[in-house]
Amino acid sequence: MPGARLWAVIGATGTGKSDLSLDLAEALGDDGTPAEIVNADAMQLYRGMDIGTAKVPPGERRGIPHHLFDVLDVTEDAAVARYQDDARGAIDAILGRGHHAILVGGSGLYVSSVLFDFRFPPRDETTRAQLEAELERSGPGTLYARLRELDPATAERVDPRNGRRIVRALEILAQGERTHGAALPDEPLPWREATVIGLALDRPALIERLDRRVERMWADGMLQETARLRERGLERGTTARRAIGYAQALAQLRGELTHDEAIAETQALTRRYARRQVSWFKRYAGVRWLEAGTADPRALARS
């Protein structure tokens, strides 16, 4: 029986990572060693955030075990340091059973936290709460200006609109720690050996796919899903309510955006996010890059 190993399926949103991970898991199982899937999409950690994250429904998972999906309430904060412990623990357990582990997702920092030797500074809940309150009052601009003054290198790598990332960087600096620069180290050391498969698509085709996907989200009930999550405390959360698509659906529910404006804003932000994902993952060494939709899972399983 072939030896079990760690795999990773990475790439921008909309490139078909979930489908390939399922196909690959089946192919590996057919070759004699079962496989299990571990989530590396920050928003798929949340229960009920299904349409907006393109989460594979349980009934369509082909009997393949899935880990770290639906593990957080929308009122909880998704913390990459905690995720790192949970994901590595799940992978160790899967490999310990003699099964392949397939890490799949497009959240760059989450993927990197598993694949590479990242060590995260501790959390300071008091400082974080103060910074979150300031973010709520003033928006990200003031906090970003402070980050730019204290740590210009990190500020260069952080999206000025990403309040959550800015808050975390300032929280770390307040503890006298160095940030990781919100980026990969120049020469990241691997956590353990892994076979990394990257899915890519030329930009015009990807943009077209992403725009149509956002339109389907609304057609499939994005607004209704967000309304249900709102009843479960979505607006009280610090992470989930800022997710692309959900933030715009909330604004539509509040009457701040029209239907068409919510879709258009979500499309623009999704395109921008995909561009950042491509930039992040292209720095990985040793990735086997494939055009989206062309991968042969059986050939991959035997490679």
C-alpha positions in Angstrom: 0.0 0.0 0.0 1.5 3.4 -0.9 2.6 5.6 1.9 0.4 8.4 3.2 1.5 11.9 2.7 0.4 15.5 3.1 -1.0 17.2 0.0 -2.1 20.8 -0.5 -4.4 22.2 -3.2 -4.1 25.9 -3.5 -5.0 28.8 -5.8 -7.3 31.8 -6.2 -11.0 31.6 -5.4 -13.0 30.2 -8.2 -10.3 27.9 -9.6 -12.0 24.6 -8.6 -9.9 23.6 -5.6 -12.7 21.8 -3.8 -13.6 19.7 -6.8 -10.0 18.7 -7.4 -9.5 17.8 -3.7 -12.5 15.5 -3.9 -11.3 13.9 -7.2 -7.8 13.5 -5.8 -9.1 11.9 -2.6 -11.1 9.4 -4.6 -8.1 8.6 -6.8 -5.8 8.1 -3.9 -8.3 5.8 -2.2 -8.7 3.8 -5.4 -4.9 3.3 -5.3 -5.1 1.8 -1.9 -4.7 4.6 0.7 -7.8 6.6 1.8 -7.6 10.4 2.0 -9.2 13.0 4.2 -9.6 16.7 3.5 -8.6 19.6 5.8 -10.1 23.0 5.3 -7.8 26.0 4.8 -10.4 28.6 3.9 -10.9 31.0 6.8 -14.6 31.7 6.1 -15.5 28.0 5.7 -14.7 27.5 9.3 -18.0 29.2 10.1 -21.3 27.3 10.5 -24.0 28.5 8.2 -21.7 30.5 5.9 -22.3 28.2 2.9 -23.5 30.0 -0.2 -21.0 32.9 0.1 -18.0 30.6 0.6 -18.9 27.9 -2.0 -18.7 25.3 0.7 -19.2 21.7 -0.5 -22.5 20.5 1.2 -22.1 17.4 3.4 -24.2 15.4 1.0 -21.8 16.1 -1.8 -18.6 15.1 0.0 -18.6 11.6 -1.5 -18.2 10.0 1.9 -14.7 11.5 2.3 -14.0 12.8 5.8 -13.7 16.6 6.0 -12.1 18.5 8.9 -12.3 22.1 10.2 -15.5 22.9 8.4 -18.3 24.5 10.4 -16.3 24.7 13.6 -17.0 28.3 14.6 -20.1 30.4 15.3 -20.4 33.6 13.4 -19.9 35.6 16.7 -16.4 34.0 17.2 -13.1 35.3 15.9 -11.2 33.3 13.4 -7.6 33.3 14.7 -4.9 31.9 12.4 -2.7 30.9 15.4 -5.5 28.7 16.8 -6.2 27.4 13.3 -2.6 26.4 12.9 -2.7 24.2 16.0 -6.1 22.7 15.0 -5.1 22.0 11.4 -1.7 20.5 12.2 -3.4 18.4 14.9 -5.9 17.1 12.4 -3.2 16.4 9.8 -1.0 14.5 12.3 -4.1 12.4 13.3 -4.9 11.6 9.7 -1.4 10.6 8.8 -1.3 8.6 12.0 -4.2 6.6 10.7 -2.2 5.8 7.6 -4.3 8.1 5.4 -3.4 10.9 3.1 -4.2 14.4 4.3 -5.3 17.0 1.7 -5.1 20.6 2.8 -7.4 22.7 0.6 -8.1 26.4 0.5 -7.2 29.8 -0.7 -6.6 31.8 2.5 -2.9 32.5 2.0 -1.9 33.0 5.6 -3.9 30.0 6.8 -2.3 27.7 4.2 1.1 29.1 5.0 0.6 28.6 8.7 0.3 24.9 8.1 2.8 24.3 5.4 5.6 26.5 6.8 7.4 27.1 10.1 5.3 30.0 11.2 5.3 31.0 14.9 2.7 33.4 15.9 3.0 35.9 18.8 0.6 35.5 21.7 -2.7 37.3 21.9 -3.6 40.2 24.2 -7.4 40.2 24.5 -7.5 43.5 26.4 -5.4 45.4 23.8 -7.3 43.7 21.0 -10.7 44.7 22.4 -9.5 48.3 22.7 -8.2 48.3 19.1 -11.4 46.7 17.8 -13.5 49.4 19.6 -11.4 52.1 17.9 -11.8 50.4 14.6 -15.6 50.5 15.1 -15.5 54.2 16.0 -13.0 55.5 13.4 -12.6 52.9 10.7 -9.3 51.5 9.5 -7.7 54.7 8.3 -6.5 56.0 11.7 -5.2 52.6 12.8 -3.4 52.1 9.5 -1.7 55.5 9.8 -0.5 54.3 13.3 0.8 51.0 11.8 2.6 52.8 9.0 4.4 55.0 11.6 5.3 52.0 13.9 6.1 49.3 11.3 6.3 50.7 7.8 7.4 47.3 6.3 4.2 45.6 7.6 2.1 48.5 6.6 3.4 48.2 3.0 2.1 44.6 2.9 -1.3 45.1 4.6 -4.4 46.2 2.7 -5.3 49.6 4.2 -9.0 48.5 4.2 -8.3 45.2 6.1 -9.1 46.4 9.6 -8.8 42.9 11.1 -5.2 42.5 9.9 -4.3 46.1 11.0 -5.7 45.4 14.5 -3.7 42.2 14.8 -0.4 43.9 13.7 -0.9 46.7 16.2 -1.8 44.1 18.9 1.5 42.3 18.3 3.5 45.5 18.3 1.9 46.6 21.6 3.3 43.5 23.2 6.8 44.4 22.1 6.8 41.6 19.5 7.9 41.7 15.9 5.2 41.1 13.3 5.6 38.5 10.6 5.0 41.3 8.1 1.7 39.7 6.9 3.8 37.8 4.4 5.9 34.7 3.8 9.4 34.8 5.2 12.0 35.2 2.4 13.0 31.6 2.7 10.2 29.7 4.6 11.1 26.4 6.2 8.6 23.6 5.6 6.7 22.2 8.6 6.7 18.8 7.0 7.2 17.4 3.4 4.1 18.2 1.3 3.0 17.8 -2.3 1.6 21.2 -3.3 -0.7 21.5 -6.4 -1.6 25.0 -7.5 -4.6 25.8 -9.8 -4.3 28.8 -12.0 -6.5 30.5 -14.7 -5.7 33.4 -17.0 -7.0 36.6 -15.5 -9.8 37.4 -18.0 -11.3 34.0 -17.7 -11.0 34.1 -13.9 -12.7 37.5 -13.7 -15.6 36.2 -15.8 -15.9 33.1 -13.7 -15.8 35.1 -10.4 -18.4 37.7 -11.6 -20.8 34.9 -12.6 -20.2 33.2 -9.3 -21.2 36.2 -7.3 -24.4 36.6 -9.4 -25.2 32.9 -8.7 -24.7 33.5 -5.0 -27.4 36.1 -4.9 -29.7 33.9 -7.1 -29.1 30.9 -4.8 -30.2 32.8 -1.7 -27.2 34.8 -0.4 -29.5 37.4 1.1 -31.7 34.9 2.9 -28.6 33.0 4.2 -27.2 36.3 5.6 -30.5 37.2 7.2 -30.5 33.9 9.0 -26.9 34.4 10.2 -27.9 37.9 11.3 -30.4 36.4 13.6 -27.6 34.2 15.0 -25.4 37.3 15.8 -23.5 37.8 12.5 -23.3 41.6 13.1 -21.7 41.1 16.6 -18.8 39.1 15.2 -15.5 40.7 14.4 -14.4 38.4 11.5 -17.4 36.8 9.9 -19.4 40.0 9.3 -16.6 41.5 7.3 -16.4 38.5 4.9 -16.7 39.5 1.2 -20.3 39.0 0.2 -21.7 38.8 3.7 -20.7 42.4 4.5 -22.4 43.6 1.3 -25.5 41.4 1.9 -25.8 42.9 5.4 -25.6 46.4 3.9 -28.4 45.4 1.5 -30.5 44.1 4.4 -30.0 47.5 6.2 -31.0 49.4 3.1 -27.5 50.9 2.6 -26.9 49.2 -0.8 -29.3 48.1 -3.5 -29.4 44.6 -4.9 -27.3 45.6 -7.9 -24.9 47.6 -5.8 -24.3 44.8 -3.4 -23.5 42.4 -6.2 -21.2 44.9 -8.0 -19.3 45.7 -4.8 -18.9 42.0 -4.0 -17.6 41.3 -7.5 -15.1 44.1 -7.3 -13.8 43.0 -3.9 -13.7 39.3 -5.0 -11.6 40.3 -8.0 -9.2 42.2 -5.8 -9.0 39.3 -3.3 -8.2 36.9 -6.1 -5.4 39.1 -7.3 -3.9 39.1 -3.8 -4.2 35.3 -3.6 -2.3 34.9 -6.9 0.4 37.2 -5.7 0.7 35.3 -2.4 0.8 31.8 -3.8 3.2 32.6 -6.7 6.0 33.0 -4.1 5.7 29.4 -3.0 8.6 27.2 -4.2 8.0 23.7 -5.6 4.4 24.1 -6.5 3.0 22.0 -9.4 1.0 24.6 -11.2 -1.9 23.3 -13.4 -4.5 25.1 -15.4 -7.9 25.1 -13.6 -10.1 22.3 -14.9 -7.3 20.3 -16.6 -5.9 18.3 -13.8 -5.9 14.5 -14.0 -6.4 13.3 -10.4 -5.4 9.8 -11.2 -2.1 10.9 -12.7 -1.5 13.2 -9.7 -2.3 10.4 -7.3 0.4 8.2 -8.9 3.0 11.0 -9.2 
